[in-house]
Amino acid sequence: QLQASGGGLVQAGGSLRLSCAASGSVLSFNAMAWYRQGPGKTRDLVAAIRSGSSTNYADSVKGRFTISRGNAKNTVYLQMNSLTPDDTAVYYCNAGLYRYPGNYWGQGTLVTVSS
């Protein structure tokens, strides 16, 4: 069970930090990622991180977003800075044993950026 939190309403130029934690799992997810789905759009990769801290970002968020793993097992964060209205979307946490997208999805957390 992946639980995502931290979404909300923010003005353009602001910041938010999303959190995701897997509860009740004995598995260790080596790949965790954030995806997002804007209105009328497909669900696309935002950022991913693998064990060993290898990261991958969508071009549209490079330099603004940072994905990181928490000290607790199976936790991941997404620090989002310099937000724009184009970042408005439902953000989904994803986890996989070895790769992304994995088989496990969180419920989504809504991020709304006002202009």
KOLKEBA-910604 format. One record per residue: residue number from 1; residue in three letters; z, x, y of N, C-alpha, C in turn. Coordinates in steps of 0.02 Angstrom, whole numbers, m for minus. Each point is the difference from the previous one (the first is absolute). Layout:
BEGIN
(lose NUM, "ALA", (Z, X, Y), (Z, X, Y), (Z, X, Y))
...
END
This chain:
BEGIN
(lose 1, "GLN", (0, 42, m59), (0, m42, 59), (0, 45, 62))
(lose 2, "LEU", (m54, m5, 40), (m4, 38, 61), (19, m45, 59))
(lose 3, "GLN", (45, 25, 41), (22, m38, 59), (m20, 39, 62))
(lose 4, "ALA", (m43, m31, 41), (m21, 30, 62), (35, m34, 58))
(lose 5, "SER", (14, 39, 51), (33, m27, 59), (m19, 41, 61))
(lose 6, "GLY", (18, m25, 58), (m10, 37, 62), (m55, m26, 44))
(lose 7, "GLY", (m37, m49, m23), (m52, m28, 43), (28, m40, 58))
(lose 8, "GLY", (m43, m18, 45), (22, m39, 58), (m52, m1, 54))
(lose 9, "LEU", (21, m23, 58), (m43, m4, 59), (15, 58, 46))
(lose 10, "VAL", (m52, 35, 21), (9, 57, 44), (m57, 1, 50))
(lose 11, "GLN", (12, 27, 58), (m53, 7, 50), (m43, 60, m15))
(lose 12, "ALA", (m61, m2, 23), (m45, 57, m8), (33, 63, 28))
(lose 13, "GLY", (m8, 54, m37), (31, 63, 19), (69, 10, m31))
(lose 14, "GLY", (26, m52, m30), (66, 5, m30), (m1, 28, m70))
(lose 15, "SER", (59, m1, m31), (8, 29, m67), (38, m47, m45))
(lose 16, "LEU", (m13, 7, m64), (38, m35, m52), (6, 46, m60))
(lose 17, "ARG", (52, m12, m39), (9, 38, m62), (7, m49, m57))
(lose 18, "LEU", (m46, 5, m47), (3, m42, m59), (36, 37, m56))
(lose 19, "SER", (36, m39, m40), (36, 28, m57), (m20, m38, m63))
(lose 20, "CYS", (2, 34, m55), (m14, m32, m64), (43, 33, m53))
(lose 21, "ALA", (31, m41, m41), (41, 25, m54), (m13, m40, m63))
(lose 22, "ALA", (m1, 35, m55), (m8, m33, m65), (68, m9, m31))
(lose 23, "SER", (15, m61, m17), (65, m15, m30), (m9, m17, m74))
(lose 24, "GLY", (51, 16, m38), (1, m20, m70), (m50, 35, m43))
(lose 25, "SER", (m24, 58, 23), (m50, 35, m39), (27, 65, m28))
(lose 26, "VAL", (m14, 12, m63), (19, 64, m29), (m58, 50, 5))
(lose 27, "LEU", (m57, m24, 24), (m58, 43, 6), (5, 41, 64))
(lose 28, "SER", (m31, 57, m1), (m7, 41, 60), (m72, m2, 23))
(lose 29, "PHE", (m11, m26, 58), (m68, m7, 26), (m20, 64, 36))
(lose 30, "ASN", (m49, 33, m28), (m24, 62, 30), (m47, m13, 58))
(lose 31, "ALA", (m28, m59, 4), (m46, m17, 54), (24, m64, 34))
(lose 32, "MET", (12, 4, 65), (18, m59, 38), (m44, m3, 62))
(lose 33, "ALA", (m14, m61, 21), (m50, m7, 53), (14, m64, 40))
(lose 34, "TRP", (m31, m2, 58), (0, m59, 42), (m72, m23, 9))
(lose 35, "TYR", (m10, m64, m9), (m64, m32, 14), (11, m53, 53))
(lose 36, "ARG", (m53, m21, 31), (6, m54, 48), (m60, m47, m3))
(lose 37, "GLN", (12, m61, 19), (m52, m51, 0), (5, m39, 65))
(lose 38, "GLY", (m49, 11, 43), (m3, m37, 63), (m33, m67, m10))
(lose 39, "PRO", (3, m43, 51), (m30, m66, m5), (m74, 3, m16))
(lose 40, "GLY", (m21, m32, m53), (m70, m1, m19), (m27, 66, m26))
(lose 41, "LYS", (45, 46, m17), (m22, 66, m23), (23, 13, m71))
(lose 42, "THR", (m27, 53, m29), (21, 20, m66), (64, 41, 4))
(lose 43, "ARG", (32, 8, m57), (60, 40, m4), (m21, 74, m7))
(lose 44, "ASP", (20, 40, 48), (m23, 69, 2), (58, 49, m1))
(lose 45, "LEU", (m13, 59, m25), (50, 53, m1), (16, 22, 71))
(lose 46, "VAL", (64, 7, 14), (23, 28, 64), (22, 72, m11))
(lose 47, "ALA", (45, 10, m48), (26, 67, m13), (28, 2, m71))
(lose 48, "ALA", (m3, 58, m30), (26, 9, m67), (34, 68, m5))
(lose 49, "ILE", (46, 3, m47), (36, 63, m11), (12, 7, m75))
(lose 50, "ARG", (m11, 61, m24), (12, 14, m71), (57, 50, m6))
(lose 51, "SER", (26, 6, m60), (53, 49, m11), (m27, 68, 20))
(lose 52, "GLY", (43, 39, 29), (m23, 64, 28), (m19, m8, 73))
(lose 53, "SER", (7, m61, 28), (m10, m14, 71), (m73, 3, 21))
(lose 54, "SER", (m46, m6, m46), (m70, m5, 19), (m12, m68, 31))
(lose 55, "THR", (m31, m1, 60), (m11, m62, 36), (m74, m13, 14))
(lose 56, "ASN", (m15, m63, 11), (m67, m21, 17), (5, m57, 50))
(lose 57, "TYR", (m41, 2, 53), (3, m50, 52), (m69, m29, 14))
(lose 58, "ALA", (m1, m63, 18), (m62, m29, 26), (m16, 34, 66))
(lose 59, "ASP", (m64, 8, 14), (m19, 34, 62), (29, m35, 62))
(lose 60, "SER", (5, m65, m4), (21, m38, 59), (74, 10, 18))
(lose 61, "VAL", (39, 28, m46), (71, 9, 14), (21, 73, 3))
(lose 62, "LYS", (m45, 45, m15), (17, 72, 2), (26, 20, 68))
(lose 63, "GLY", (55, 37, m1), (31, 22, 62), (47, m50, 31))
(lose 64, "ARG", (1, m61, m26), (44, m52, 27), (52, m23, m52))
(lose 65, "PHE", (m20, m2, m63), (44, m24, m54), (21, 59, m43))
(lose 66, "THR", (61, m5, m27), (25, 51, m45), (33, m34, m60))
(lose 67, "ILE", (m22, 18, m59), (30, m26, m61), (47, 52, m28))
(lose 68, "SER", (57, m22, m27), (48, 47, m28), (38, m33, m56))
(lose 69, "ARG", (26, 41, m45), (42, m25, m54), (72, 6, 21))
(lose 70, "GLY", (40, m46, m23), (71, 3, 14), (36, 41, m52))
(lose 71, "ASN", (63, 16, 14), (40, 37, m48), (16, m42, m61))
(lose 72, "ALA", (7, m65, 10), (13, m44, m56), (m63, m7, m42))
(lose 73, "LYS", (9, m9, m62), (m56, m7, m46), (m44, m60, 20))
(lose 74, "ASN", (m65, 10, m3), (m48, m54, 11), (6, m34, 67))
(lose 75, "THR", (11, 39, 53), (m1, m27, 67), (m55, 35, 41))
(lose 76, "VAL", (m28, m37, 45), (m53, 27, 42), (5, m32, 69))
(lose 77, "TYR", (m19, 38, 50), (2, m23, 69), (m68, 9, 33))
(lose 78, "LEU", (m12, m40, 51), (m59, 9, 41), (20, m4, 73))
(lose 79, "GLN", (0, 57, 32), (14, 3, 72), (m65, m12, 37))
(lose 80, "MET", (m1, m51, 42), (m61, m19, 36), (12, 7, 75))
(lose 81, "ASN", (m38, 44, 31), (6, 12, 72), (m65, m19, 34))
(lose 82, "SER", (4, m7, 66), (m59, m16, 40), (m39, m58, m28))
(lose 83, "LEU", (35, m53, m16), (m31, m58, m31), (m49, m34, 47))
(lose 84, "THR", (m53, m26, m28), (m50, m38, 38), (m8, m69, m33))
(lose 85, "PRO", (m30, m47, 36), (m11, m66, m30), (m40, 3, m65))
(lose 86, "ASP", (m42, 50, m8), (m39, 8, m62), (44, 15, m60))
(lose 87, "ASP", (62, 20, 12), (46, 13, m56), (34, m63, m25))
(lose 88, "THR", (m12, m56, 34), (29, m63, m22), (m24, m18, m70))
(lose 89, "ALA", (47, m11, m45), (m18, m13, m70), (64, m14, m39))
(lose 90, "VAL", (m10, m23, m61), (54, m1, m48), (m3, 67, m37))
(lose 91, "TYR", (56, 34, m2), (3, 66, m32), (34, m7, m68))
(lose 92, "TYR", (m33, 29, m50), (24, m5, m69), (18, 69, m26))
(lose 93, "CYS", (57, 2, m32), (21, 60, m35), (m30, m1, m70))
(lose 94, "ASN", (m20, 58, m23), (m29, 5, m67), (28, 61, m36))
(lose 95, "ALA", (7, m6, m65), (27, 56, m39), (m36, 6, m66))
(lose 96, "GLY", (m10, 62, m20), (m32, 14, m64), (32, 59, m33))
(lose 97, "LEU", (m6, 3, m66), (32, 55, m36), (m32, 67, 18))
(lose 98, "TYR", (m67, m1, 7), (m34, 63, 12), (m51, m3, 56))
(lose 99, "ARG", (m24, m60, 17), (m53, m4, 50), (7, m64, 39))
(lose 100, "TYR", (m39, m5, 54), (m2, m60, 40), (m70, m27, 4))
(lose 101, "PRO", (m10, m65, 6), (53, m49, m3), (29, m7, m71))
(lose 102, "GLY", (64, m6, m2), (34, m11, m63), (5, m74, m16))
(lose 103, "ASN", (35, m16, m52), (4, m69, m23), (54, m41, 34))
(lose 104, "TYR", (40, 32, 42), (57, m34, 28), (m10, m10, 75))
(lose 105, "TRP", (9, m63, 21), (m9, m18, 71), (63, m33, 27))
(lose 106, "GLY", (15, 15, 62), (53, m36, 35), (m27, m65, 28))
(lose 107, "GLN", (44, m37, 32), (m17, m67, 25), (m36, 1, 67))
(lose 108, "GLY", (m2, 56, 33), (m33, 4, 64), (48, m13, 58))
(lose 109, "THR", (m11, 36, 54), (39, m9, 60), (m49, m2, 59))
(lose 110, "LEU", (8, m49, 44), (m48, m12, 53), (16, 44, 60))
(lose 111, "VAL", (m52, 34, 24), (4, 39, 61), (m48, m32, 51))
(lose 112, "THR", (27, m18, 57), (m41, m30, 53), (7, 43, 62))
(lose 113, "VAL", (m57, 23, 25), (0, 42, 60), (m33, m40, 56))
(lose 114, "SER", (37, m11, 53), (m26, m38, 56), (m29, 47, 53))
(lose 115, "SER", (m50, m24, 34), (m33, 42, 51), (34, m8, 68))
END
